[in-house]
Amino acid sequence: MQIDVQKEKLTLGERLPAHVGIIMDGNGRWATKRGMPRAFGHRAGTERLRGIIRISSDLGIKALSLYAFSTENWKRPKAEVDALFGLFMEYFTNEVEELHANNVRIRMLGEKEGLPANVRASVIAAEEKTARNTGLALNVALNYGSRSETVRAVKKLAAEVAAKRLDAEAIDEEKLLAALDTGGLPELDLLIRTGGDQRLSNFLLLQAAYAEFAFVDALWPDFTDELYMGVLRDFAQRNRRFGGLK
Ligand code: FPP
């Protein structure tokens, strides 16, 4: 069913999350249920990105962070890791024109050094091409782990202190958050996890301090535009107190 995004936008009004994170879980099970190899599920999962990105962009969500490959995912069989990196390459090569035309700015979260050279090059090219875009900030977490991101942020600040450009006493929450890979983006308002599990899996731990959580049973390739709209409508009803009383 086609979603009338402009109508939804009017209904959600001010209660739209500025930054949405998604843990896209369940590709493997989706494929296994169909008697297919897990890579088939990852491909179906990649195809789901277009709709979710389009709705996010059309609604005026400022940032969308997608967990595509964690630092722990290297433990998977080589064939699956290779299939995933093949998909990332394809995605960053084929989809960038359209994303660019839609004013989307691509940023990778995670450690570029650990990526295969061709994937790293395609990611950097996508980042550079879209760097001046002012629409949706699309963050793809690849070779990402929140703790390792935090360690890198602390090292950046320590280097500033060592170079005497920063006073250790001046380090505050704002500076720590700014040194993370998501620096400059709004804090996470809504974290969605598909696939039925209810855990964070080392994703955006500091950014999620005040995020609302939505755990969805649908496997990622089955997470339709309509299900996404449902989660956004539910978010709009929530009473966020940020530690206060109202
Ligand atoms: C988790 O499902 C999903 C992943 C490890 C990969 C997520 C990747 C994509 C959706 C593909 C492409 C992304 C981009 C940016 C091109 P799982 O394999 O853990 O599923 P399971 O829990 O059913 O085993």
Boltz pocket constraint, residues with backbone or C-beta under 6 A from the ligand:
constraints:
  - pocket:
      binder: B
      contacts: [[A, 24], [A, 25], [A, 26], [A, 27], [A, 28], [A, 29], [A, 30], [A, 42], [A, 43], [A, 45], [A, 46], [A, 66], [A, 67], [A, 68], [A, 69], [A, 73], [A, 87], [A, 88], [A, 91], [A, 140], [A, 195], [A, 220]]
      max_distance: 6.0
